[in-house]
């Protein structure tokens, strides 16, 4: 009956209540019956992950990097089947998915190169001072260890780059954590193909089978059971605010509470400063709409809020944006549920007091198509109605007309935490920009000027995070090599004999690491 599997370590099961993918472009149910994991399979997968932990977390950097590279190679080895399957399950177009596959394997390879460098171990040595007066000092050596097995919840909107082998899984593997993925119910075929690629990499690299398990399912109790399992030591999540906070609650109520790194909700303010509007209001209108409507607006960095000083140049921006938006073709949204949530969010804005509809995209034909929307209001209305500051996942944005730069700053100060903030600056805006930056830096994880927030590079310096509710922990990022730090914790060894120390801390430095010795960097040869 089942064509879809649950992967537990090296084995597979076909069981549970069957569920099907839905092609959002047609609304049709897929033919494949996918298996649903139950709490018993969580138990099995967690036991295997725990058993794999010691071996996997103490691999040499090179061995772990080779594993990450093998996962990347295996994903490419799936070929076009992966793209075709993802297209049918998400409605996303081929070029977008091919790009996302490139990003996914690029991300795995970036982590591999970073793991080999060894900086993330932060090996730090303060040698003993036996002659120090009045008391001798012990030998102290510190290194980062994996926190333990990690649970990953894949996202609906990035079926590859933020899903089974996405950034959370790649960074957890890089840190030495076995991973159990709760597959997203919207793209189970895509998820299983990638999961099998990881399973094959675990086997060919000779790693313990529990390094990876894949638990598909559409029942909320599955994710809850996974987060509650005592062997899971951290969670990576990308999705809704409701889902993320539900999992945070479960994690906080455990006998041993654990961190949930949830990336949830952000409206990504864009500030249009007067000089920028004077210099290029029309181009800004077109650029804004291109960013707003990209991928049907289903990006966590979608520009859902525009803040600007009122005046004729802002009117030019609005006219340009309205023109571009009214020609924006409706695009298929990821799932019927996401489409319904979008329609509901837009309907709340259409009917809100003091809010005008600047423009709508063209009328949709066919199911699950999102019709873009741009609204405008004044600051007093925005301040009095919290609904206007809520994320509407999709191509919807609200413009706030302000009377002064002080009002712009106060509006930003009143926002919840955000992933990004964008400043459009032009001639004469330097003082305004300088006045805004301190407030922005307290609110967001990434500040950009004269660009658009959609599009997140995977690099060493990237921060894709921000204060709550953009993420659960504003000290972290889910994109870029810094994402590994979420799954590491420092351990200090005091007066431990050299032969018993982890290789990263041994005097001979067998891994050839750059280390901090007596406070000074000791560079690898
Ligand atoms: P989601 O519903 O939060 O689901 C993400 C993952 O978490 C899925 O695997 C889901 O399981 C699981 N999950 C959600 N709530 C749970 C709970 N209470 N207990 C256990 N597991 C739970 O996010 P989504 O599917 O990406 O998007 C759904 C809605 O989130 C959309 O309507 C959208 O408005 C909003 N949203 C998404 C994003 C994003 O970046 N993805 C950003 C902002 C808002 P199932 O597979 O069973 O659903």
Boltz pocket constraint, residues with backbone or C-beta under 6 A from the ligand:
constraints:
  - pocket:
      binder: B
      contacts: [[A, 153], [A, 154], [A, 155], [A, 156], [A, 157], [A, 182], [A, 183], [A, 184], [A, 185], [A, 186], [A, 217], [A, 218], [A, 219], [A, 220], [A, 221], [A, 222], [A, 223], [A, 224], [A, 238], [A, 239], [A, 240], [A, 241], [A, 242], [A, 243], [A, 244], [A, 246], [A, 247], [A, 263], [A, 264], [A, 265], [A, 266], [A, 298], [A, 299], [A, 300], [A, 337], [A, 338], [A, 341], [A, 342], [A, 391], [A, 392], [A, 393]]
      max_distance: 6.0
